[in-house]
Amino acid sequence: MSSLRHGAPLAMTGYLDKEGRKFHSRKTRFFKLKDSALFNHRRKDTPPTWGVSLIDSRVSVGSRGDVVLQLFDGKKIVVFPHTRGEADKWVEVLSRASRRKIGNYYGVTGLIGMGSFAEVRIGYDKATSEPVAIKVMKKNKRDSELMRSVECEIGFVSKAVDHPNVVKTYDCFDTRDNLFLVLEHMAGGMLYDVLAKEGYFSEATASGIMRDLLAGVACLHAHDIVHRDIKPENVLAVRSTFPLTVKVADFGLADFVLETSFGDKCTNGMYGTPFFVAPEVIRGEPYGPAVDCWSCGVLLYNMLSGTLPFDGANIKDVLRRVRSGSYDLPDSEWADISPAAKDLVAGLLFLDSKKRLTAAEALEHPWIVSTTLSERVIANDRSALATSSRRARMSSMAIDNVKDALDLENDPADDEDAMAALSRGFDSLPSGEGGVTTSSANDPAASRRRRHTLSSTSNSASPRSGRLGGRSSAPPVPSVPRPVSDAGRGSPRAPSPPGVGALPFVDAGAPARQDNAAGLPAVFSVKSIMSRRLFRQQAVGEEDAGKGRAPVHGAAGAAAAAAPARPQPSVSYDSEGD
Ligand SMILES: Nc1ncnc2c1ncn2[C@@H]1O[C@H](COP(=O)(O)OP(=O)(O)OP(=O)(O)O)[C@@H](O)[C@H]1O
């Protein structure tokens, strides 16, 4: 049974005899109903020759045993099912498809944000007025990454995951031109925006956040789902006030693991975000749920220190460092951080994915289960976690170095140079596996052994409330304005995003809410990079073919060319009537 409020997306296939419009001759065609869109195929295994939206269409049974579809734009389709039973089924399901219009159930009031493949709008449930987030993915068949992302999102919805630390999907409307996902509204927005505003926080706070994140990730893994893009942007906060509750979001890269004959669960494909991606992904090996645990480790490192474990002057550098698994715990940021926290970082950032802590194991780690972690704020300033300058730096990095980054695996000579350079750069580190500064820091076996003893080593006896506190013993804390309410609550009306006025389910009178206005953290998806490259190829190809797209020259040209590769900000709903 579907856990969605208005039922799971519809699906039905079968051969029908379609009557020609002019001469009324009949041809057998294979029809596929995908929620509110009907596709015509010559045969079952051939691509669709056309597809129509059934939204607001009229479905009736003709006197000849035919099914008549009167589309919203006046066009008529007449098909003959092969049996009476089939006819009844088609009529029933096509009628339901005609009502699969998101505007019947949800209204939209403004824009929350744009991702690489989607725009997310703030909306409300028309029956209850409850706020919701509506993620809109505008389909473009020529953008294979985008279409794959659409498939991943639909696949995730079909798994009906229900967990307090996974953003809930309330509804899914799959139209001919768009995918609409109606999601639980995360009023706090992106975790890093909240943390950056706070600037300073304690290990106890960080531990609570990690517990939520790991619980969400563990639930995904229990459903055989690998998220593949755990990064700050995809961890959202229920509210922006402390104590925070966070949830995992964005399943546009989520994949389902298959069990190998060795009992390993794995998937493949180069997906992720350079700073957060696991080494086995870069190595091009089959990989499994452990990649998410690695990303959680990067996030934990980043959250505690305000810096990234694997950083560099360009993406190539970053990926090399990730692949080596070598990271540092400099005293400047880590001296005051508890051994238990470092131990968890090490367990999650373990190079060998088989020995890396699983999400379920990490949830039992002393630093996660302890109720006596320090409430003292960590001296490291985290207010830069979400700065737009970092984002801008990484964007230009992506454009300038994309080819090198993607060729990294194919050039062993280059690789040796890189490794030599790396070892020079990390001369100060021990030469053991992982190269971290503490001898056992990268040994999850040691980490597991210590699991039940470390809680007593936590560096404060103050009780854990989950709220920032105990500042008396803290280093000087600059005055950082604290969020006083949920992002968006009482915020000024958001300027109408382009196209919003054209939405049939926009309620002009409803209060506008705009969250997550702050800059995004410095992350860049490999998928975006690949799309940029694809676009560049397409742009050049179209120019060659004389279709008039301007030639692309140099980084600036590439940047300009890259921009339209993503879906345009506003979505046209007119073509579908949805
Ligand atoms: N349920 C939600 N509640 C509130 N804000 C959300 C929600 N889901 C997404 N957002 C915000 O909308 C914006 C874009 O969403 P999202 O990152 O999911 O798009 P995307 O294209 O799938 O992402 P990516 O760029 O990582 O591929 C982000 O600012 C995100 O914080």
The ligand as a MOL file (V3000), in Angstrom:
LIG
                    3D

  0  0  0     0  0            999 V3000
M  V30 BEGIN CTAB
M  V30 COUNTS 31 33 0 0 0
M  V30 BEGIN ATOM
M  V30 1 N 12.1860 19.4970 2.0240 0
M  V30 2 C 12.7920 20.6760 1.9160 0
M  V30 3 N 12.4700 21.6850 2.7450 0
M  V30 4 C 13.0970 22.8760 2.6420 0
M  V30 5 N 14.0530 23.1650 1.7320 0
M  V30 6 C 14.4080 22.2000 0.8670 0
M  V30 7 C 13.8010 20.9130 0.9170 0
M  V30 8 N 14.3590 20.1490 -0.0470 0
M  V30 9 C 15.2730 20.9170 -0.6610 0
M  V30 10 N 15.3080 22.1500 -0.1290 0
M  V30 11 C 16.1740 23.2470 -0.5540 0
M  V30 12 O 15.9960 23.4750 -1.9440 0
M  V30 13 C 17.2270 23.7210 -2.6000 0
M  V30 14 C 17.4660 22.7930 -3.7730 0
M  V30 15 O 17.1480 21.4530 -3.4250 0
M  V30 16 P 17.9980 20.2070 -3.8300 0
M  V30 17 O 19.3760 20.4400 -3.3000 0
M  V30 18 O 17.3150 18.9980 -3.3340 0
M  V30 19 O 18.0070 20.2160 -5.4030 0
M  V30 20 P 18.8660 19.2380 -6.3100 0
M  V30 21 O 18.9470 19.7960 -7.7000 0
M  V30 22 O 18.3030 17.8720 -6.2120 0
M  V30 23 O 20.2460 19.2680 -5.5350 0
M  V30 24 P 21.7150 19.0580 -6.0120 0
M  V30 25 O 22.1810 20.3830 -6.5110 0
M  V30 26 O 22.4090 18.6360 -4.7580 0
M  V30 27 O 21.6830 18.0130 -7.0410 0
M  V30 28 C 18.2800 23.6440 -1.5110 0
M  V30 29 O 18.5270 24.9590 -1.0730 0
M  V30 30 C 17.6330 22.8730 -0.4040 0
M  V30 31 O 18.1090 23.2680 0.8500 0
M  V30 END ATOM
M  V30 BEGIN BOND
M  V30 1 1 1 2
M  V30 2 1 2 3
M  V30 3 2 2 7
M  V30 4 2 3 4
M  V30 5 1 4 5
M  V30 6 2 5 6
M  V30 7 1 6 7
M  V30 8 1 6 10
M  V30 9 1 7 8
M  V30 10 2 8 9
M  V30 11 1 9 10
M  V30 12 1 10 11
M  V30 13 1 11 12
M  V30 14 1 11 30
M  V30 15 1 12 13
M  V30 16 1 13 14
M  V30 17 1 13 28
M  V30 18 1 14 15
M  V30 19 1 15 16
M  V30 20 2 16 17
M  V30 21 1 16 18
M  V30 22 1 16 19
M  V30 23 1 19 20
M  V30 24 2 20 21
M  V30 25 1 20 22
M  V30 26 1 20 23
M  V30 27 1 23 24
M  V30 28 2 24 25
M  V30 29 1 24 26
M  V30 30 1 24 27
M  V30 31 1 28 29
M  V30 32 1 28 30
M  V30 33 1 30 31
M  V30 END BOND
M  V30 END CTAB
M  END
